[in-house]
Amino acid sequence: MSSTRDPAFADTGRPYYAIIVASFVCLLLVSNIAATKGIQLGPFITDGGALLFPLTYVLGDALAEVYGFRATRRAIFLGFAASLVASLTFWLVMIAPGAPGYENQGAFEAVLGVVPRILLASMLGYLAGQMLNALVLVAIKRRTRERHLWARLLGSTLVGEAADTVVFCAIAAGAIGIQNMGQFWNYVLVGYVYKVAIEVLALPLTYRLVAFLKGREPSYASANGGTTAGQ
């Protein structure tokens, strides 16, 4: 039987929340840098960020499922702030005079000089995608409670990744060498299908992570009357 009562979540005071958030921010930073390179595999076009970025949704799902929307929003904003610091640092290093004998200024600019544009694409897509991902997951959980975790994970992924991919690709396409609309829609569709497929394949990992966190967060079990099974 479904319920419209707000679901209960774990407190964030124990170390597991901080570890998940730190991992979330790390994956985001590495993905932003890797995304500066466009990659073509046969007829498919994507970028280097596709290797790790889908895992941020795995962690985002775990955060939203166990700790709720507010705690997930905090992690999203921390990732945003960390990316801004990284981008500012790269820009300052890029414009600083090179040391005598330093011969890699062109290479540095070629790779990290587009980071501000990639950052804008990543952050706007990231904010739209991750916020929608968390909102949809919590909204479904309000109806399903501890049942049907797969529905929450897949439903939130389909919505969140769609927003993230379209926004990111629309801004980042020029920075990685996309030259026409055919390549652009290839980039969007390949990116979306790939990211969703990765999350589907990662469902066993997400299940294990969620179960691990629920089993080690006493406040979650207490808030839910000791019930964390039946997912």
TORLOMAR-391364 format. One record per residue: residue number from 0; residue in one letter; x, z, y of N, C-alpha, C in turn. Coordinates in Angstrom, 2 decimals. Layout:
<recs>
REC     n   res      n.xx      n.zz      n.yy     ca.xx     ca.zz     ca.yy      c.xx      c.zz      c.yy
REC   NUM     A         X         Z         Y         X         Z         Y         X         Z         Y
...
</recs>
This chain:
<recs>
REC     n   res      n.xx      n.zz      n.yy     ca.xx     ca.zz     ca.yy      c.xx      c.zz      c.yy
REC     0     M      0.85      0.00     -1.20      0.00      0.00      0.00      0.87      0.00      1.24
REC     1     S      0.62     -0.89      2.20      1.45     -0.97      3.40      1.06      0.11      4.39
REC     2     S      1.95      0.32      5.33      1.73      1.33      6.35      2.26      0.82      7.67
REC     3     T      1.55      1.16      8.77      2.02      0.77     10.10      2.77      1.91     10.77
REC     4     R      2.92      3.02     10.08      3.68      4.13     10.64      5.15      3.73     10.74
REC     5     D      5.80      4.11     11.84      7.19      3.75     12.03      8.04      4.28     10.88
REC     6     P      8.91      3.44     10.32      9.79      3.90      9.23     10.82      4.88      9.76
REC     7     A     11.33      5.72      8.89     12.34      6.71      9.27     13.72      6.20      8.89
REC     8     F     14.73      6.60      9.66     16.08      6.12      9.44     17.06      7.28      9.45
REC     9     A     18.30      6.99      9.03     19.35      8.00      8.96     19.91      8.28     10.35
REC    10     D     20.44      9.48     10.53     21.18      9.81     11.74     22.52      9.07     11.72
REC    11     T     23.12      8.90     12.89     24.38      8.15     12.98     25.60      9.07     13.11
REC    12     G     25.42     10.35     12.92     26.52     11.28     13.17     27.58     11.32     12.08
REC    13     R     27.25     10.86     10.87     28.23     10.88      9.79     29.15      9.67      9.88
REC    14     P     30.32      9.70      9.21     31.34      8.65      9.43     30.96      7.26      8.93
REC    15     Y     29.99      7.14      8.02     29.69      5.83      7.47     29.22      4.85      8.54
REC    16     Y     28.42      5.34      9.47     27.94      4.48     10.55     29.10      3.92     11.36
REC    17     A     30.06      4.78     11.71     31.21      4.33     12.50     32.05      3.31     11.74
REC    18     I     32.20      3.48     10.43     32.98      2.54      9.62     32.30      1.17      9.59
REC    19     I     30.98      1.16      9.40     30.25     -0.11      9.37     30.32     -0.80     10.73
REC    20     V     30.19     -0.05     11.81     30.25     -0.63     13.15     31.64     -1.20     13.43
REC    21     A     32.69     -0.47     13.04     34.05     -0.96     13.25     34.28     -2.26     12.48
REC    22     S     33.80     -2.34     11.25     33.93     -3.56     10.45     33.14     -4.70     11.08
REC    23     F     31.97     -4.39     11.58     31.10     -5.36     12.24     31.82     -5.97     13.45
REC    24     V     32.41     -5.13     14.29     33.10     -5.61     15.49     34.35     -6.41     15.11
REC    25     C     35.09     -5.97     14.10     36.28     -6.68     13.65     35.93     -8.09     13.19
REC    26     L     34.90     -8.23     12.37     34.50     -9.55     11.89     34.07    -10.45     13.04
REC    27     L     33.40     -9.87     14.02     32.96    -10.65     15.18     34.15    -11.18     15.97
REC    28     L     35.15    -10.33     16.23     36.32    -10.74     17.01     37.10    -11.84     16.30
REC    29     V     37.34    -11.67     15.02     38.09    -12.68     14.27     37.31    -13.99     14.23
REC    30     S     36.00    -13.92     14.06     35.17    -15.12     14.01     35.20    -15.88     15.33
REC    31     N     35.19    -15.15     16.45     35.22    -15.80     17.76     36.49    -16.63     17.94
REC    32     I     37.61    -16.11     17.47     38.88    -16.84     17.59     38.91    -18.01     16.62
REC    33     A     38.49    -17.77     15.38     38.51    -18.83     14.37     37.56    -19.98     14.73
REC    34     A     36.51    -19.67     15.50     35.52    -20.68     15.86     36.05    -21.72     16.84
REC    35     T     37.25    -21.51     17.39     37.80    -22.49     18.33     38.27    -23.76     17.63
REC    36     K     38.33    -23.74     16.29     38.72    -24.94     15.56     37.52    -25.55     14.84
REC    37     G     37.24    -26.81     15.13     36.23    -27.52     14.38     36.78    -27.92     13.02
REC    38     I     35.94    -27.87     12.00     36.36    -28.20     10.63     35.41    -29.25     10.07
REC    39     Q     35.95    -30.27      9.43     35.14    -31.27      8.76     35.52    -31.29      7.29
REC    40     L     34.52    -31.06      6.44     34.70    -31.09      4.99     33.81    -32.21      4.45
REC    41     G     34.42    -33.37      4.19     33.62    -34.52      3.81     32.72    -34.92      4.96
REC    42     P     31.39    -35.04      4.73     30.48    -35.41      5.82     30.01    -34.22      6.64
REC    43     F     30.46    -33.01      6.28     29.94    -31.80      6.92     30.87    -31.31      8.02
REC    44     I     30.27    -30.94      9.16     31.03    -30.45     10.30     30.63    -29.01     10.57
REC    45     T     31.62    -28.15     10.71     31.38    -26.74     11.05     32.56    -26.25     11.86
REC    46     D     32.75    -24.95     11.94     33.90    -24.41     12.67     34.49    -23.24     11.88
REC    47     G     35.68    -22.81     12.30     36.38    -21.77     11.56     35.66    -20.44     11.53
REC    48     G     34.77    -20.20     12.49     34.03    -18.95     12.51     33.06    -18.82     11.36
REC    49     A     32.71    -19.94     10.74     31.75    -19.92      9.63     32.28    -19.17      8.42
REC    50     L     33.60    -18.98      8.34     34.17    -18.31      7.18     33.75    -16.84      7.10
REC    51     L     33.75    -16.17      8.26     33.49    -14.73      8.26     32.20    -14.32      8.97
REC    52     F     31.75    -15.14      9.92     30.62    -14.69     10.75     29.37    -14.33      9.95
REC    53     P     29.03    -15.05      8.87     27.84    -14.65      8.12     27.88    -13.21      7.63
REC    54     L     29.10    -12.69      7.42     29.20    -11.30      6.96     28.76    -10.30      8.02
REC    55     T     28.78    -10.71      9.30     28.28     -9.80     10.33     26.79     -9.55     10.13
REC    56     Y     26.09    -10.54      9.57     24.66    -10.36      9.30     24.43     -9.44      8.11
REC    57     V     25.34     -9.48      7.15     25.24     -8.55      6.03     25.35     -7.11      6.54
REC    58     L     26.34     -6.89      7.41     26.50     -5.55      7.97     25.37     -5.21      8.92
REC    59     G     24.91     -6.20      9.70     23.78     -5.96     10.60     22.52     -5.60      9.84
REC    60     D     22.30     -6.25      8.69     21.15     -5.91      7.85     21.24     -4.48      7.35
REC    61     A     22.43     -4.10      6.91     22.61     -2.73      6.40     22.38     -1.71      7.52
REC    62     L     22.88     -2.00      8.71     22.68     -1.09      9.84     21.20     -0.95     10.17
REC    63     A     20.49     -2.08     10.26     19.07     -2.04     10.62     18.24     -1.36      9.54
REC    64     E     18.56     -1.61      8.29     17.81     -1.03      7.17     17.99      0.47      7.08
REC    65     V     19.22      0.95      7.28     19.50      2.37      7.06     19.42      3.18      8.35
REC    66     Y     19.88      2.60      9.47     19.98      3.38     10.72     18.97      2.99     11.79
REC    67     G     18.29      1.86     11.61     17.24      1.49     12.54     17.69      0.56     13.67
REC    68     F     16.72      0.12     14.47     17.00     -0.87     15.51     17.89     -0.33     16.61
REC    69     R     17.64      0.88     17.06     18.44      1.42     18.18     19.91      1.53     17.81
REC    70     A     20.18      2.02     16.63     21.57      2.17     16.19     22.22      0.80     16.01
REC    71     T     21.45     -0.18     15.53     21.97     -1.54     15.36     22.23     -2.17     16.72
REC    72     R     21.33     -1.96     17.66     21.51     -2.48     19.02     22.79     -1.94     19.64
REC    73     R     23.09     -0.67     19.37     24.33     -0.07     19.89     25.54     -0.80     19.33
REC    74     A     25.52     -1.11     18.04     26.63     -1.85     17.42     26.74     -3.25     18.02
REC    75     I     25.61     -3.89     18.27     25.62     -5.23     18.86     26.26     -5.20     20.24
REC    76     F     25.91     -4.21     21.05     26.48     -4.11     22.39     27.97     -3.75     22.36
REC    77     L     28.37     -2.95     21.38     29.80     -2.65     21.22     30.58     -3.91     20.88
REC    78     G     30.02     -4.74     20.00     30.65     -6.01     19.68     30.74     -6.91     20.89
REC    79     F     29.71     -6.92     21.71     29.71     -7.70     22.94     30.83     -7.23     23.87
REC    80     A     30.94     -5.92     24.05     31.98     -5.38     24.93     33.38     -5.68     24.41
REC    81     A     33.59     -5.54     23.10     34.90     -5.81     22.52     35.29     -7.27     22.70
REC    82     S     34.33     -8.17     22.56     34.61     -9.59     22.73     34.95     -9.91     24.18
REC    83     L     34.30     -9.25     25.11     34.63     -9.45     26.52     36.06     -8.98     26.82
REC    84     V     36.44     -7.85     26.27     37.80     -7.33     26.47     38.81     -8.31     25.88
REC    85     A     38.53     -8.82     24.68     39.44     -9.77     24.04     39.58    -11.04     24.88
REC    86     S     38.46    -11.55     25.37     38.49    -12.77     26.16     39.28    -12.57     27.45
REC    87     L     39.06    -11.45     28.13     39.79    -11.15     29.37     41.28    -11.03     29.10
REC    88     T     41.62    -10.39     28.00     43.04    -10.23     27.64     43.69    -11.58     27.39
REC    89     F     43.03    -12.45     26.62     43.58    -13.78     26.35     43.77    -14.57     27.65
REC    90     W     42.80    -14.46     28.54     42.88    -15.19     29.81     44.05    -14.70     30.65
REC    91     L     44.23    -13.38     30.73     45.33    -12.82     31.52     46.68    -13.22     30.93
REC    92     V     46.79    -13.18     29.60     48.03    -13.59     28.96     48.28    -15.08     29.19
REC    93     M     47.22    -15.88     29.17     47.37    -17.32     29.33     47.90    -17.68     30.73
REC    94     I     47.43    -16.98     31.76     47.84    -17.32     33.13     49.12    -16.61     33.54
REC    95     A     49.58    -15.64     32.74     50.82    -14.94     33.08     52.02    -15.88     32.90
REC    96     P     53.02    -15.75     33.76     54.22    -16.60     33.63     54.89    -16.39     32.27
REC    97     G     55.28    -17.48     31.64     55.95    -17.38     30.36     57.37    -16.86     30.50
REC    98     A     57.84    -16.15     29.50     59.22    -15.65     29.50     60.18    -16.83     29.34
REC    99     P     61.41    -16.69     29.83     62.40    -17.75     29.64     62.56    -18.08     28.16
REC   100     G     62.50    -19.36     27.85     62.65    -19.78     26.46     61.34    -19.85     25.69
REC   101     Y     60.25    -19.35     26.27     58.96    -19.43     25.57     58.43    -20.85     25.66
REC   102     E     58.19    -21.49     24.53     57.84    -22.90     24.49     56.45    -23.18     23.91
REC   103     N     55.64    -22.15     23.76     54.36    -22.33     23.10     53.16    -22.17     24.03
REC   104     Q     53.37    -22.33     25.34     52.26    -22.17     26.28     51.14    -23.17     26.00
REC   105     G     51.50    -24.42     25.74     50.49    -25.43     25.46     49.67    -25.10     24.22
REC   106     A     50.36    -24.65     23.18     49.66    -24.29     21.95     48.75    -23.08     22.17
REC   107     F     49.25    -22.11     22.94     48.45    -20.91     23.23     47.17    -21.30     23.97
REC   108     E     47.31    -22.16     24.99     46.15    -22.59     25.77     45.20    -23.44     24.93
REC   109     A     45.77    -24.27     24.05     44.93    -25.15     23.23     44.02    -24.35     22.30
REC   110     V     44.54    -23.25     21.77     43.76    -22.45     20.83     42.89    -21.42     21.54
REC   111     L     43.49    -20.64     22.44     42.79    -19.53     23.08     42.24    -19.87     24.45
REC   112     G     42.61    -21.03     24.97     42.11    -21.41     26.28     40.62    -21.70     26.29
REC   113     V     40.05    -22.04     25.14     38.61    -22.30     25.07     37.84    -21.06     24.64
REC   114     V     38.51    -19.95     24.45     37.81    -18.74     24.00     36.69    -18.32     24.94
REC   115     P     36.86    -18.37     26.28     35.73    -18.00     27.14     34.46    -18.80     26.84
REC   116     R     34.60    -20.11     26.61     33.42    -20.91     26.29     32.86    -20.55     24.92
REC   117     I     33.77    -20.37     23.96     33.33    -19.95     22.63     32.70    -18.56     22.72
REC   118     L     33.28    -17.71     23.57     32.72    -16.37     23.74     31.30    -16.44     24.27
REC   119     L     31.08    -17.28     25.31     29.73    -17.41     25.85     28.76    -17.89     24.77
REC   120     A     29.17    -18.91     24.02     28.32    -19.43     22.94     28.07    -18.36     21.90
REC   121     S     29.14    -17.68     21.51     29.03    -16.67     20.47     28.17    -15.50     20.92
REC   122     M     28.38    -15.04     22.15     27.66    -13.87     22.62     26.17    -14.14     22.81
REC   123     L     25.83    -15.29     23.40     24.41    -15.58     23.59     23.72    -15.81     22.25
REC   124     G     24.38    -16.55     21.36     23.82    -16.75     20.03     23.76    -15.45     19.25
REC   125     Y     24.84    -14.69     19.37     24.96    -13.40     18.68     23.87    -12.43     19.13
REC   126     L     23.68    -12.32     20.45     22.67    -11.40     20.96     21.28    -11.82     20.51
REC   127     A     20.98    -13.13     20.64     19.66    -13.61     20.21     19.47    -13.42     18.71
REC   128     G     20.48    -13.83     17.94     20.35    -13.79     16.49     20.32    -12.38     15.92
REC   129     Q     21.26    -11.56     16.35     21.33    -10.20     15.79     20.14     -9.35     16.22
REC   130     M     19.71     -9.50     17.48     18.54     -8.73     17.93     17.30     -9.14     17.15
REC   131     L     17.08    -10.45     17.00     15.92    -10.90     16.23     16.04    -10.49     14.77
REC   132     N     17.24    -10.55     14.21     17.47    -10.14     12.83     17.04     -8.68     12.63
REC   133     A     17.50     -7.82     13.53     17.17     -6.40     13.41     15.68     -6.14     13.66
REC   134     L     15.12     -6.80     14.67     13.69     -6.60     14.98     12.80     -7.05     13.83
REC   135     V     13.11     -8.21     13.25     12.29     -8.71     12.14     12.42     -7.81     10.93
REC   136     L     13.65     -7.37     10.62     13.85     -6.51      9.46     13.05     -5.21      9.60
REC   137     V     13.15     -4.59     10.78     12.43     -3.32     10.98     10.93     -3.55     10.99
REC   138     A     10.47     -4.67     11.55      9.04     -4.97     11.56      8.50     -5.14     10.14
REC   139     I      9.26     -5.83      9.29      8.83     -5.99      7.89      8.89     -4.64      7.17
REC   140     K      9.90     -3.85      7.49     10.02     -2.53      6.85      8.86     -1.63      7.23
REC   141     R      8.32     -1.81      8.42      7.16     -1.02      8.84      5.98     -1.26      7.90
REC   142     R      5.92     -2.47      7.34      4.83     -2.80      6.42      5.17     -2.47      4.96
REC   143     T      6.42     -2.67      4.59      6.78     -2.55      3.17      7.42     -1.22      2.80
REC   144     R      7.82     -0.43      3.81      8.50      0.85      3.58      9.76      0.63      2.74
REC   145     E      9.88      1.31      1.59     11.08      1.19      0.76     10.98      0.08     -0.29
REC   146     R      9.88     -0.65     -0.28      9.68     -1.72     -1.25     10.15     -3.06     -0.68
REC   147     H     10.48     -3.99     -1.56     10.76     -5.38     -1.20     11.88     -5.54     -0.18
REC   148     L     13.02     -4.93     -0.47     14.17     -5.09      0.41     14.55     -6.56      0.56
REC   149     W     14.43     -7.33     -0.53     14.79     -8.74     -0.49     13.99     -9.49      0.59
REC   150     A     12.71     -9.13      0.76     11.88     -9.80      1.76     12.37     -9.51      3.17
REC   151     R     12.80     -8.27      3.39     13.32     -7.91      4.71     14.62     -8.64      4.99
REC   152     L     15.50     -8.69      3.99     16.80     -9.32      4.18     16.66    -10.82      4.41
REC   153     L     15.86    -11.48      3.59     15.72    -12.93      3.72     14.91    -13.31      4.96
REC   154     G     13.83    -12.60      5.21     13.01    -12.92      6.37     13.77    -12.77      7.68
REC   155     S     14.52    -11.69      7.81     15.29    -11.46      9.03     16.42    -12.48      9.16
REC   156     T     17.01    -12.86      8.04     18.09    -13.85      8.05     17.60    -15.21      8.52
REC   157     L     16.48    -15.66      8.00     15.95    -16.98      8.37     15.69    -17.08      9.87
REC   158     V     15.15    -16.02     10.45     14.85    -16.02     11.88     16.12    -15.84     12.71
REC   159     G     16.91    -14.83     12.36     18.10    -14.51     13.15     19.13    -15.62     13.14
REC   160     E     19.40    -16.19     11.97     20.41    -17.24     11.88     19.95    -18.52     12.58
REC   161     A     18.66    -18.80     12.59     18.16    -19.98     13.29     18.44    -19.86     14.78
REC   162     A     18.11    -18.73     15.37     18.36    -18.53     16.81     19.85    -18.56     17.10
REC   163     D     20.62    -17.85     16.31     22.07    -17.77     16.51     22.71    -19.16     16.44
REC   164     T     22.37    -19.93     15.41     23.02    -21.22     15.19     22.70    -22.22     16.28
REC   165     V     21.43    -22.32     16.67     21.04    -23.29     17.69     21.69    -22.96     19.03
REC   166     V     21.64    -21.69     19.43     22.23    -21.30     20.71     23.73    -21.51     20.70
REC   167     F     24.40    -21.04     19.65     25.85    -21.18     19.58     26.28    -22.64     19.60
REC   168     C     25.68    -23.45     18.76     26.09    -24.85     18.66     25.85    -25.61     19.95
REC   169     A     24.74    -25.31     20.64     24.42    -26.01     21.87     25.50    -25.80     22.93
REC   170     I     26.11    -24.62     22.95     27.12    -24.31     23.96     28.52    -24.66     23.48
REC   171     A     28.81    -24.41     22.21     30.18    -24.55     21.71     30.54    -25.96     21.28
REC   172     A     29.55    -26.84     21.14     29.81    -28.17     20.57     30.94    -28.90     21.28
REC   173     G     30.91    -28.93     22.61     31.94    -29.64     23.35     33.31    -29.05     23.20
REC   174     A     33.39    -27.76     22.99     34.68    -27.09     22.89     35.40    -27.39     21.58
REC   175     I     34.65    -27.78     20.55     35.30    -28.05     19.26     35.31    -29.55     18.93
REC   176     G     34.93    -30.38     19.91     35.08    -31.81     19.72     33.85    -32.57     19.25
REC   177     I     32.64    -31.97     19.31     31.42    -32.69     18.96     31.16    -33.75     20.03
REC   178     Q     30.94    -35.00     19.62     30.90    -36.10     20.59     29.55    -36.80     20.71
REC   179     N     28.64    -36.61     19.78     27.34    -37.29     19.87     26.27    -36.43     19.20
REC   180     M     25.00    -36.84     19.37     23.89    -36.04     18.86     23.86    -36.00     17.34
REC   181     G     24.32    -37.09     16.70     24.37    -37.07     15.24     25.29    -35.98     14.74
REC   182     Q     26.48    -35.90     15.34     27.42    -34.84     14.97     26.86    -33.47     15.33
REC   183     F     26.15    -33.39     16.46     25.60    -32.10     16.89     24.60    -31.57     15.87
REC   184     W     23.64    -32.42     15.47     22.63    -31.93     14.52     23.22    -31.69     13.14
REC   185     N     24.25    -32.44     12.80     25.00    -32.16     11.58     25.59    -30.75     11.66
REC   186     Y     26.19    -30.47     12.82     26.82    -29.16     13.08     25.79    -28.04     12.97
REC   187     V     24.60    -28.25     13.58     23.55    -27.22     13.56     23.03    -27.00     12.15
REC   188     L     22.63    -28.09     11.49     22.00    -27.95     10.18     22.97    -27.44      9.12
REC   189     V     24.20    -27.96      9.14     25.20    -27.48      8.18     25.49    -26.01      8.41
REC   190     G     25.65    -25.64      9.69     25.93    -24.24     10.00     24.82    -23.32      9.55
REC   191     Y     23.56    -23.72      9.82     22.42    -22.88      9.46     22.28    -22.74      7.95
REC   192     V     22.29    -23.88      7.25     22.14    -23.83      5.80     23.27    -23.05      5.16
REC   193     Y     24.49    -23.26      5.67     25.65    -22.57      5.12     25.52    -21.06      5.30
REC   194     K     25.17    -20.63      6.52     25.08    -19.20      6.80     23.98    -18.53      5.98
REC   195     V     22.83    -19.19      5.90     21.73    -18.64      5.10     22.13    -18.58      3.63
REC   196     A     22.80    -19.64      3.14     23.23    -19.65      1.74     24.21    -18.53      1.45
REC   197     I     25.14    -18.29      2.38     26.11    -17.20      2.19     25.39    -15.86      2.10
REC   198     E     24.39    -15.66      2.96     23.66    -14.39      2.92     22.83    -14.24      1.66
REC   199     V     22.29    -15.34      1.17     21.55    -15.29     -0.09     22.50    -14.91     -1.23
REC   200     L     23.66    -15.55     -1.27     24.65    -15.24     -2.30     25.16    -13.81     -2.16
REC   201     A     25.15    -13.31     -0.92     25.66    -11.96     -0.67     24.60    -10.88     -0.88
REC   202     L     23.38    -11.27     -1.29     22.33    -10.27     -1.48     22.74     -9.13     -2.41
REC   203     P     23.40     -9.41     -3.56     23.83     -8.28     -4.39     24.77     -7.33     -3.65
REC   204     L     25.67     -7.87     -2.82     26.56     -7.03     -2.02     25.77     -6.22     -1.01
REC   205     T     24.80     -6.87     -0.35     23.98     -6.16      0.64     23.19     -5.05     -0.02
REC   206     Y     22.62     -5.33     -1.19     21.87     -4.31     -1.93     22.76     -3.11     -2.25
REC   207     R     23.98     -3.40     -2.71     24.90     -2.32     -3.06     25.28     -1.50     -1.83
REC   208     L     25.55     -2.18     -0.72     25.92     -1.48      0.50     24.78     -0.62      1.00
REC   209     V     23.56     -1.16      1.01     22.40     -0.40      1.46     22.16      0.82      0.56
REC   210     A     22.25      0.60     -0.76     22.06      1.70     -1.70     23.14      2.77     -1.53
REC   211     F     24.38      2.32     -1.30     25.48      3.26     -1.08     25.21      4.13      0.14
REC   212     L     24.82      3.50      1.24     24.58      4.24      2.48     23.39      5.18      2.35
REC   213     K     22.29      4.69      1.75     21.11      5.55      1.59     21.41      6.74      0.69
REC   214     G     22.24      6.52     -0.32     22.56      7.60     -1.24     23.50      8.64     -0.67
REC   215     R     24.22      8.28      0.42     25.20      9.21      1.00     24.84      9.68      2.40
REC   216     E     23.65      9.32      2.84     23.16      9.80      4.13     22.00     10.76      3.88
REC   217     P     22.28     12.07      3.83     21.21     13.04      3.53     20.03     12.93      4.48
REC   218     S     20.29     12.57      5.73     19.21     12.49      6.71     18.24     11.36      6.38
REC   219     Y     18.71     10.31      5.70     17.80      9.22      5.33     16.84      9.69      4.24
REC   220     A     17.38     10.28      3.20     16.55     10.77      2.11     15.56     11.82      2.62
REC   221     S     16.02     12.70      3.50     15.17     13.74      4.04     14.03     13.15      4.87
REC   222     A     14.35     12.16      5.69     13.36     11.55      6.56     12.32     10.77      5.77
REC   223     N     12.70     10.30      4.57     11.81      9.51      3.75     11.25     10.30      2.55
REC   224     G     11.28     11.59      2.66     10.73     12.42      1.61     11.48     12.35      0.31
REC   225     G     12.79     12.02      0.40     13.61     11.93     -0.80     13.50     10.60     -1.53
REC   226     T     12.78      9.63     -0.93     12.56      8.34     -1.59     13.48      7.28     -1.01
REC   227     T     14.35      6.71     -1.84     15.19      5.59     -1.42     15.21      4.50     -2.46
REC   228     A     14.45      4.65     -3.51     14.46      3.67     -4.61     13.32      2.68     -4.44
REC   229     G     13.17      1.85     -5.47     12.07      0.89     -5.47     12.28     -0.28     -4.54
REC   230     Q     13.54     -0.68     -4.29     13.82     -1.76     -3.36     13.78     -3.11     -4.04
</recs>
